[in-house]
Amino acid sequence: SNQLTGHDGKMYVITLNLNVEDLLKNSLHFIDESVHIGVESMIIDQLLDGIDKQSQGFSLMGTVFVLLVSPEVRRPLFYLLERFFPQLNIIFNKELEPKLQIENLGTVELEKAA
């Protein structure tokens, strides 16, 4: 995680609202032995828009773009987002060094995360 920290040694992250994480977890399904997120395209559009808005803080600060999520959604979310945000690093808390300082720059929310 050293390459994901800023010049001050902190890791700057964005997170998903708990309702968004739950929505994504509940939509997971298998296709050809891999896990995929199965939500409506409107939800995907809102997710992309939310990540795009939150990512602007990284550009302004000149820091690495990191999304901190639960381990269940990490890989399928990476596959979903990689073509839209190739610079996005998606990690979960167990991948972090215990003494690492983390600063949350924002939380991605959806208009209707049921």
N, C-alpha and C positions, 0 to 999 in steps of 0.2 A: 504493500500500500504506500511505499515511499514515493513512487512516481505520481501518486494521486494527491499528494499534499501540496499546499501552497508554499510560498517562500518563507512563511512564518511557522511552518511545521504543522499547521492545522489542516484537517480535511474539511472542505466545504461541500455540503451535500444538499440535495433536495429530496423530499420524501413524498410518498403517496398518502393521501388521507386514508384513515383506517377503513372507511366505507368503500373507497376505491379498491384497496387491497382485497377486501372481502369479496367484492364483485368479481374481481379478476380470479381469485382463488376458486370461487364457486363456478366459474365458467370454464375451468380447465378440462380438457378432454384429450384422449389419445387419437392420433391419426398416424398410421404406419409406424407404430412404436415410439413416437415422439409426442411430447405434450404441447398442446396449442391453447391459445386463449380464444374462446368463442363468444365474443360479445358483439352487439350490433355495431354497424359501421358508424352510427352517430356517437356511440360511446368512444370508439377508437378516435374519431375526429376530435372529440372533447379532450381526450387524453393527450393527443399530439399537441393540441393548442395549449393545454395547461403546461406541458413540459417545455414547449417553446417559450412561453411567457416566463416561466421560472428560470430557464437557461440564460436569459438575458443578463441576470445578475452575474453569472460566471464570465460572460464576455466583458462586462464592465470592469470586473476585478482582475481579469486575466488569469483566472484559475481553471483547473481541470474540472470538467463537467462530470459530476458523480450523482447517480440516483441510488439511494439506499432503500432496499425493499426486503420483503420476506424471502426466505430461501425457496419457498414453493413457487413463487411467480418469477424468480430471477431469470432463469433460462428462457422460458417461453416469452417473457417480456422483452428480453434481449433480441430474440429472433423477430419479434413484431416491430421493434423500434430501430433496429440497426440500419435499415435503408433510409430512414428519415433523420436519424441522429447518429451518423457514423462515429462521431467523436465522443458519444455518451458511454461512460463506464457505469455498469450496473453491478452493485455489490450488495451483500447482506452482512449483518452485524458480526457474524462469526468469522468473517474474513478480515476483520479489523484487528489491529494490534491493540492489546488491552489499555495501554497508556496513551493512545492516540487521542488528541483533542479534535472533537467534531463540532462544526458549526452548521446548523441548518439554515440555509438561505431561503427556504420556502417549502410549502406543501402544495402538491398538485391535487386539486379538487375537481369534481365534475358537477355540472348543473343538477343532475339527478342521479346520484350514486345510491341506488336503493339497496 
